[in-house]
Amino acid sequence: MSAILDRARAQVLADGVGLDEAGVLEVLRSPDDDLSALLQLAHEVRMRWCGPEVEVEGIVSLKTGGCPEDCHFCSQSGLFTSPVRSVWLDIPSLVEAAKQTAATGATEFCIVAAVRGPDARLMAQMRDGVAAIRAAVDIQVAASLGMLTKEQVDELVEMGVHRYNHNLETCRSYFPNVVTTHSWEERWSTLTMVRESGMEVCCGGILGLGESVEQRAEFAAQLAALDPHEVPLNFLNPRPGTPLGDRPVVEGKDALRAIAAFRLAMPRTILRYAGGREITLGDLGTREGLLGGINAVIVGNYLTTLGRPANADLELLTELKMPVKALSATL
């Protein structure tokens, strides 16, 4: 076993102290021969510092498409020729989606909107939607609405939104290659306000945007500095009509190495499988990731791409003897 794994065993597994950027880079550069030992160590870290439970979440888009931003991976941008067009979801449909999510055993239901940041109409829709969901379904409500003002942060807290997702997407040094209509610092500002409000911070990104392995390590270190409650880990699923539509998919072994590296950087964090795992890892890789540091999943479909059927993930968790986190434990 390589020296970095020995060091991680002593530092991360024994003491719960995450690897720094240089350590993460060593893990990302580790040879294929070390991969199974690396995944085993990441699993041990997850079990020791997070326990065996897996948090299950469903997501739904309140406003899909027509976004004014130019995030190069996203088919919801109104600036590209991708086929997604602007659509709003009505409140009864939102409540029904929450009910279906709760029926899978999920404790989290995240309402997402393709916007730079919410306007008055969207905040009103959120207010009505969250109230209707809380009246009808026993589930935690999270939100992902882009960049916020302090007033909007406070309003979401008042509504009862308990977790806010705002992904940094990639490391600070690579971000201008992916988005030009707003800055990495603007995203960081929203995340800081969310943390100060008492809402849980959910922040991750997408691997495979063209970043170098050094920038992947930089990203892990920046997330660790933010110390989010949850990190959704996406792998690029190239979308037709977007600037990154022709990029190759992340190699399965590199994806698994990254999962383990992010776990070793953030031993206590909820590390969630998000978009792209199906095309990147397939069924076998999905299993390996759950045994390599992942402890949360989004079930069902994503915003503009299909996921695995929810029952397939739930059956896999049962087979792996990983209990689904109960709602009572999250309240």
C-alpha positions in Angstrom: 0.0 0.0 0.0 1.3 3.5 -0.8 2.5 5.9 1.8 -0.5 8.2 1.3 -2.8 5.5 2.3 -0.8 4.7 5.4 -0.9 8.4 6.3 -4.6 8.7 5.6 -5.2 5.6 7.8 -3.4 7.3 10.7 -4.7 10.8 10.2 -8.2 10.5 8.8 -9.4 7.1 10.1 -7.9 7.4 13.5 -8.3 11.1 14.2 -11.0 12.3 11.8 -8.8 15.0 10.3 -9.2 15.3 6.6 -6.3 15.2 4.1 -5.1 18.6 2.8 -4.9 19.5 -0.9 -1.5 17.9 -1.3 -2.7 14.7 0.3 -5.9 14.6 -1.9 -3.7 15.1 -5.0 -1.6 12.1 -4.0 -4.7 10.0 -3.6 -6.0 11.1 -7.0 -2.7 10.1 -8.5 -2.5 6.7 -6.8 -2.1 3.7 -9.1 -4.9 1.4 -10.1 -3.3 -1.4 -8.0 -4.1 0.7 -4.9 -7.8 1.4 -5.8 -9.4 -1.4 -3.9 -7.4 -0.6 -0.7 -8.2 3.1 -1.2 -12.0 2.4 -1.5 -11.8 0.1 1.6 -10.1 2.8 3.6 -12.6 5.4 2.5 -15.5 3.1 3.5 -13.9 2.5 6.9 -13.6 6.3 7.3 -17.3 6.8 6.4 -18.4 4.0 8.8 -16.3 5.4 11.6 -17.2 9.1 11.3 -20.6 9.0 9.7 -22.0 5.5 10.5 -23.8 3.1 8.2 -26.9 5.1 7.4 -27.6 6.4 3.9 -29.6 9.6 3.4 -32.0 9.4 0.5 -33.3 12.5 -1.3 -35.5 13.3 -4.2 -35.4 16.5 -6.3 -37.9 18.3 -8.5 -37.6 21.4 -10.7 -40.0 24.2 -9.9 -38.7 26.2 -12.9 -36.9 24.4 -15.6 -34.9 25.9 -18.5 -34.7 29.5 -19.7 -31.9 30.4 -17.3 -29.9 33.5 -18.2 -26.5 32.1 -17.0 -24.0 30.4 -19.2 -22.9 27.4 -17.1 -21.2 25.4 -19.9 -22.4 22.0 -18.7 -26.1 22.9 -18.3 -28.9 22.3 -20.8 -31.1 24.7 -18.9 -29.3 27.8 -20.0 -31.4 29.9 -22.3 -28.1 30.8 -24.2 -27.5 27.4 -25.7 -29.3 25.4 -28.4 -30.0 22.5 -26.0 -33.6 21.2 -26.1 -34.8 22.2 -22.6 -37.3 25.0 -22.6 -38.6 27.2 -19.8 -41.4 25.5 -17.8 -43.0 26.2 -14.4 -44.4 23.5 -12.1 -47.7 24.1 -10.4 -48.2 23.6 -6.6 -50.3 20.4 -6.8 -47.6 18.8 -9.0 -45.0 19.9 -6.5 -46.9 18.4 -3.6 -47.4 15.2 -5.6 -43.7 14.9 -6.3 -42.9 15.4 -2.6 -45.4 12.6 -1.7 -43.8 10.3 -4.3 -40.3 11.1 -2.9 -41.5 10.4 0.7 -42.9 7.1 -0.4 -39.4 5.9 -1.3 -38.3 6.4 2.3 -36.5 9.6 1.5 -36.1 12.2 4.2 -35.1 15.1 1.9 -37.0 16.8 -0.9 -35.2 19.5 -2.8 -36.9 22.2 -4.8 -34.7 23.5 -7.6 -35.1 26.4 -10.0 -33.0 27.2 -13.1 -32.3 30.9 -12.3 -29.5 33.3 -11.6 -31.3 34.0 -8.3 -35.0 34.1 -7.3 -37.2 37.0 -8.2 -40.4 38.0 -6.3 -42.5 35.6 -8.3 -40.3 32.6 -7.6 -40.1 33.5 -3.8 -43.9 33.7 -3.7 -44.1 30.3 -5.5 -41.6 28.9 -3.0 -43.6 30.2 0.0 -46.9 28.6 -1.3 -45.1 25.4 -2.3 -43.2 24.8 0.9 -46.3 25.5 3.0 -48.4 23.1 0.9 -45.7 20.4 1.1 -45.3 20.8 4.9 -49.1 20.5 5.3 -49.3 17.3 3.2 -46.1 15.4 3.6 -43.7 14.5 6.5 -40.4 15.3 4.8 -37.6 17.9 5.1 -37.7 20.6 2.4 -34.4 21.8 0.9 -34.0 24.4 -1.9 -31.6 25.3 -4.7 -32.5 28.7 -6.2 -29.2 30.2 -7.3 -27.6 33.2 -5.7 -29.4 34.9 -2.8 -29.7 38.2 -1.0 -29.6 38.4 2.8 -33.4 39.1 2.8 -34.1 36.0 0.6 -31.9 33.9 2.9 -34.0 35.1 5.9 -37.2 34.4 4.1 -36.3 30.8 3.3 -35.5 30.3 6.9 -38.9 31.6 7.9 -40.6 29.3 5.4 -38.9 26.3 7.1 -36.4 25.4 4.4 -33.7 23.6 6.4 -31.0 23.0 3.8 -29.8 25.1 0.9 -27.9 23.8 -2.1 -25.6 26.0 -4.1 -22.8 24.2 -5.8 -19.4 25.8 -6.4 -19.3 23.4 -9.4 -15.5 23.4 -9.7 -12.4 24.9 -8.1 -11.8 28.6 -8.0 -9.0 28.6 -10.5 -11.0 26.7 -13.2 -14.4 28.3 -12.6 -14.0 31.1 -15.3 -13.6 28.3 -17.9 -17.0 27.0 -17.0 -19.1 30.1 -16.2 -18.6 33.7 -17.4 -21.9 35.4 -16.4 -21.1 35.3 -12.6 -18.1 34.6 -10.4 -17.0 31.9 -8.0 -16.9 34.6 -5.3 -20.5 35.4 -5.8 -21.4 31.8 -5.2 -19.2 31.7 -2.1 -21.0 34.8 -0.8 -24.4 33.1 -0.9 -22.9 30.0 0.8 -21.5 32.2 3.6 -24.9 33.9 4.2 -26.7 30.5 4.2 -24.2 29.1 6.8 -24.7 32.2 9.0 -28.5 31.9 8.8 -28.5 28.4 10.5 -29.6 26.6 7.4 -27.6 23.5 6.5 -25.1 24.1 3.6 -25.2 21.7 0.7 -22.4 22.4 -1.8 -20.6 20.2 -4.3 -19.9 20.2 -8.0 -19.2 18.3 -11.2 -16.1 16.3 -12.0 -15.1 16.0 -15.7 -15.6 19.6 -16.8 -12.0 19.7 -18.2 -10.3 20.4 -14.9 -6.8 18.9 -14.3 -6.2 16.4 -11.5 -4.5 19.2 -9.6 -7.6 21.4 -9.9 -9.7 18.4 -8.7 -7.6 18.4 -5.5 -7.9 22.2 -5.2 -11.7 21.8 -5.4 -11.8 19.1 -2.6 -9.7 21.4 -0.4 -11.9 24.4 -1.0 -15.0 22.4 -0.2 -13.3 21.1 3.0 -12.6 24.7 4.0 -16.3 25.6 3.5 -17.2 22.5 5.6 -20.6 21.9 4.1 -23.1 19.6 5.8 -23.5 17.8 2.4 -21.4 17.5 -0.8 -23.3 16.3 -3.9 -20.8 14.7 -6.3 -21.8 14.9 -9.9 -19.9 13.5 -12.9 -20.4 15.3 -16.2 -23.1 13.8 -18.4 -22.4 15.8 -21.6 -25.6 17.4 -22.8 -26.2 18.0 -26.5 -26.1 21.7 -27.5 -24.0 22.8 -24.6 -20.3 24.0 -24.8 -19.3 20.8 -23.0 -21.5 18.5 -25.0 -18.6 16.8 -26.7 -16.5 16.2 -23.6 -15.6 12.6 -22.7 -17.2 10.9 -19.7 -15.0 10.5 -16.6 -13.3 7.1 -16.5 -14.9 4.9 -13.9 -11.6 4.3 -12.0 -10.9 8.0 -11.9 -14.5 8.6 -10.6 -14.0 6.0 -7.8 -10.6 7.5 -6.9 -12.3 10.9 -6.6 -15.1 9.6 -4.4 -12.5 8.1 -2.0 -10.3 11.3 -2.2 -13.3 13.6 -1.3 -14.2 11.2 1.6 -10.7 11.4 2.9 -10.7 15.2 2.6 -14.1 15.4 4.5 -14.5 12.5 6.8 -17.7 13.7 8.5 -19.6 15.1 5.6 -22.6 13.6 3.8 -21.2 12.7 0.4 -24.0 12.2 -2.0 -24.2 10.5 -5.3 -25.7 12.9 -7.7 -25.9 13.3 -11.5 -23.9 11.3 -14.0 -23.1 8.3 -11.9 -25.1 6.0 -14.1 -23.2 6.9 -17.3 -19.8 7.1 -15.5 -20.0 4.1 -13.1 -22.9 1.9 -14.1 -24.4 -0.6 -11.6 -21.2 -2.2 -10.5 -19.4 1.2 -10.0 -22.5 2.5 -8.1 -22.0 -0.4 -5.7 -18.3 0.2 -5.4 -18.9 3.9 -4.6 -21.3 3.0 -1.8 -18.6 0.8 -0.4 -16.0 3.6 -1.0 -17.2 6.6 0.9 -20.6 7.6 -0.4 -23.3 7.8 2.2 -26.3 9.5 0.4 -28.1 9.2 -2.9 -30.5 11.1 -5.0 -33.2 8.6 -6.1 -35.1 8.7 -9.3 -34.5 11.2 -12.1 -32.4 14.4 -12.0 -33.4 17.8 -13.4 -32.9 17.1 -17.1 -31.4 13.5 -17.2 -32.7 10.1 -16.2 -31.4 8.4 -13.1 -31.6 4.8 -11.9 -35.1 3.7 -10.7 -35.5 4.5 -7.0 -36.3 0.8 -6.2 -33.0 -0.3 -7.8 -31.1 2.0 -5.4 -33.2 1.0 -2.4 -32.7 -2.7 -3.2 -29.0 -2.2 -3.4 -28.9 -0.5 0.0 -30.8 -3.4 1.5 -28.4 -5.9 -0.1 -25.4 -3.9 1.3 -27.1 -3.8 4.7 -27.0 0.0 4.7 -30.1 1.4 6.5 -31.9 4.4 5.0 -31.7 7.3 7.4 -35.1 7.8 9.1 -36.8 11.1 9.1 -37.0 11.2 12.9 -33.2 11.1 13.0 -33.0 14.3 10.9 -35.4 16.4 12.9 
